[in-house]
Amino acid sequence: MAYTSIDDPSAHFQAEEYTGTGSTQSVGNGGNSNLKPDLVWIGGKASGDNNSLFDSSRGATKELVSSGTNAEATDAQLLTQFDTDGFTVGTNGGVNGSGDGYVAWQWKANGGTTSSNTDGNVTNTLQVNTTAGFSISTFTSASSGNTTIGHGLGVTPAMFIVKTRTHDYGWWINHKGLSNQSDQYLGLASSGDVATVSWGAAPTSTLITFTSAFAGNSLSQICYAFAEIQGYSKFGKYTGNGNANGTFVYTGFKPAFFMSKRTDNTSNWLIFDIERSVNLNDNYIYANSDSNEGTSTTQGVDFLSNGVKMRNTYNDANASGYSAKYIYMAFAENPFV
């Protein structure tokens, strides 16, 4: 039984749908708890709107896009501030185009308060929420050889994402659902399958290691790390069955957010959330693309009290065959117990 120490997941994660106005607007959250977010990932529902990430460690107005490998951009009319229960966006059409639809996935770290962590071979500016298993790190990679940083979670991360801020380099993902966390990775901005390049070492309860293949040398980086918290977050893998009565993915809670990626074949990073649709949950956004939000009833899922039920034969979520392997990350709306 999936007991949890987090009775109200909305204190740590919320999804919020909103419509752009073209004028500065505050987007408030509707969850049980007020949530001042430290990571805001805005998914655009209209074609051409980027999937934009902002965090309180780098500061408001500084954008990275998951749908591309672009270096960090600064624009005073993007996300302009992190509010006590939501955030404010300016007039930039990528996050606030008049009449355009958006969804914002938001995580709490430490309210923007950072500290220096010296567990690794470079000093890491860190903010961490150990209760919910989430940390944000900013650092400069080592001048030569491997880079190690302290992630502050106290347990081995189930997943982490790293991106060079100053260059058009990829988003690199390490995930517990891969067969080897020391040398396998996926690209968030890519539809490609799993690839093999050494990380230098698998993550530990203290450190994350990057070779120069992932972090370069003497380059500014951002890293988001997640630990699994029973009843609140789940990271794992599943096998598709190619059937509308599809694979069931047990999470131990009713999801508010579910993202999956096929690892053995080309596919998109597929995101469903509780805000944009109820069962059949058939509204999805591709993390790696700026295409329109998908709304096909043949490509949906059900969010159940204790997991996700595939209701599709879609290559991106539930293809048939023993080799159709997927990884996923999920966050709770309600705990099962």
N, C-alpha and C positions, 0 to 999 in steps of 0.2 A: 504494500500500500504506500502511495507516494505522499507521505507527510512532508510538510515544508515549514521552514522558518519564516517564510514570507507570506503573510495572510492576505496582503493587498499588493498584487503585482504592479498596479498602476502607480505605486510610489517609486518604481524603478524603471518601468517601461510603459510607454503609451504610443498608440497610433492615432493620428488625428487627420481627418480629411477636411480640406478647405477649398474654396473657390477664389481665384485671383481677382483682384479689383483694379490693378494697374496703379493704385495709390498705396502709400504706406499703410499697412494694417498689422494689427496684433492678432495672432492665432492662439486662442486659448484651448486648453485641454479639457476633455469631458470626463476623465476618469474619477474614481472615488477619492483619490488623493491629488493635491497639487503636485505638479512635477516641473521643477526647473531643470531643463535638459542640459546635458553636457555634450552629447552627440545628437545632432539632428540630421537625419538622412531624408531628403525631400525627393519623392518620386513624382515626376511629371506624368500626367495622364494623356496629354496631347502630344502628337508627333513633333519632335524637334526640341522638346523640353528635356534638359539633362536631368540625370539623377545626381543630385548635389549633396555633398557632405560638408557639414560645419561642426566644429567642436570648440569648447571653451578653453582648451589648452592653446590652440593656435590663435583663437580669438574670432569674434564675429567679423563678417565681411570677407573671410578667407575661405574660398571654395575649392574643393576637389570633386571631380565627377567620376562616379563608378562606371559610367557608360563610355569612358575614354581614359587614356593614359596621360592626359594633360597635366602639366605642372600646375601647382597651386596658383589661383588667380585671386586678386583682391578687387572688390567692387563695393563701394559704399552703399549701393542700392540692392544688395543681396540680402541675406539674413543679417539684420543690423544689431540685434541684441537677443540674449537669452533671458526670458522673463520668469517671474516667480511661478507661473503656471502656463508655460508655452514659450512663444518666441515672437519676434517682430520681423517682418520682411519689408523691404523697400520696393522701389518701382521696377526693378529688373524683371523682364518678362520670363526669365528662366525659372523664377520662383513665385511670381505674382502677376502673370499675364492676365489682362482683363478677360474674365469669363472662362479661363482655363482651370481645369481641375488638378488638384495636387493631393498627395498624402504624405504626412511627415511621420516617420518612425523615430522615436526619441528614447534615449537611454540616459540615466543618471549616473554620474561618476562621483565627484566630490565637490560639486558646486563651483567648479573653476579654480578651487584652491589646490595648488600643486606643491610638491616638495622635490628635493634632489635625492635620487636613488643612486647609490654607488656600488650596488651588488655586482654589476658587470664591469667590463673593461673600459666602458665609456660612461660618463655621468648622464643619467636619464632624468628628464623632468617629468614627473609622474603625478597623476591623480587617479585614485582607486576607490572603488566601492566593493569591499570584500563581501558585504552582505549579499549583494546581487551578482558578484563575480564578473566585474567589468573594470578595466583600467585603460587609460589613455596615456601613451608615452610619446614625448617628443625628444629627439636626440640627434646628434651628428655621428654618423658611422665612423669607425676607426680609420685611421690614415692608411693602414695596410692590414691584411689578414682578416680574420673573423671579427665581427662585432658581437658583444654580449650585453644585454640589458636586464635589469631586474624589473619584472612585471608587477610585483606587489600583491598578487592574488593569494599567495600562501598555499596554493595547490597548482598542479600542472594545468596550463590552459587547454581547454577542449578545442579552441580555435583561436587563431590570431591572423590579423590582416596588416600588412606593412606596405607603405607607399613612399617613394622619394618625392619630396615636396617641390624641389627646384628643377626637376627634369621630367621629360615625357617618358617616364619609365612605368612599368606595369604595377598593378595591384597584386601582391602575392599573398596567397592564402595557404595556411597550414591548418589541418583539420584532423581530429581524432578518428574520423571515419575512413581516412586514407590508410592503406596497408602499412605504410612506413612514414612516420612523421619526421624522420631524420633526412629524407631525401625525395619526398614527393610533394607536389604543390599544384594548385590551380590558380588561374588568373581571373580576378573578378571582372575585368573589362573584356574578357575573352569568352567565346563559346567553346574553346578547345577542351579536350579531355585531359586527364591527369598526366603530368609530365614529371620527369625525374632529373633533379639537380640537387646536389648536397646542400643542406642548410648548415652544415658544420656539426650539428648535434640536434637531437630531438629536444623539444622544450622540457624543462624540469619544473619543480615546484617553486623554484627561485628565478631561473634564467630563461630567456629566449636568445637563441643564437642565429646569426645571419652570416652567410658568406658574402663576399663582394658581389656575387651573382645576383643577390637579392637587394642588398643595401648599398652597393658601390663602396667607395672609400671617400671619407671627408664630405659626405653629403647629408643634408637635412632630411629627417625622416619623421613619419607619423606611424604609430602602431596602436591598433585597437586589439585588446586581448580579452577573451571571454572564458570563464570557468563555468562548469555545469553546476547549477544549484537545484537540488531535488524539489520538484513541484513548481519551479519558476522558469527554468531554462533547460533545454535538452539539445544535445548535439550527437548525431549518430549517422547511421547508414541504413539503407533498406534496398531490397531488390524489387524491381517492377514485375508485374505479371501480365501486362497488356490486356487487361480486362476491365470493363466498366464497373464490375464488382471488384475494385482494385485492392492493392496492398494496404494494410492498416499499419500506421506508424504510431507506436505507443509513446506518448510523452509524459503521462502522469498528470496532465492538466489540460484544460480547454485552452487552445492556443489563441493568442491575439495576433501573432506574426509567425509565418512559416516560409522559409526560403530553402530551395533545394537545387541541386545541380547533378546531372548525370556525369559520372567520372570516367566511363569506359568508351564514350562516344561524344561527338559534337552535340552540344545542347546549350540552351540559354539558362542563366540564373533566374529562377522563377520565384516571384514573391507574391504571396497571398496575405491578407490581413483581415481582421474582424470589422474594420471601419467601412470598407467599400462594398461588402457583400455579405449576405447571410447564406446559409446552406440552401441550395447548392452554391458554394463559394466559387464563382466562375469569373471573377475580375482579378487579373494578374498583371504584374508589371515585370519587365525584364530589367534586372539590375545592370546588365551589360549592354543595354541598347536604349536609344532615345526614341523608339517607335511608340505608336499609340498603345494605351492600355488595352489588353486583350479582354474580350468579354464572351468567349465561346462557351456554350453550355456543354460541349463535348470535351472540354479541357479543365473541368472544375474538380474541386475537392470538398469534403465535408469536414468542418471543425467539430469534433465531438468532445464530450466531457473529459476524455482521457487521451486524446490523440487526433490524428488526421487520417481520414479514409479517402483513398484515391477513387475518383469516380470518372476516370478517363483512361484512354489508351495512348496518351500523348507522349511523344519521345522525350520531352523535357521533364516529365514527371512520373510516367508509369509504363514505359515500353516493356515488351515481353522478352522473355529469354533469360536464362541463368546469368548471362553476362551483364544484364541491364542494372548496373549498380549506381546508387545515388547517395550523396551526403546531404545533410540538412542541418539547419539551426532553427529553433523554435523558442518563443517566449510566451508566457502565460497571460491569459485574461483572468481566469479563475483557477485556483488550485483544486485538484481532485479531492483532497482531504486537507 
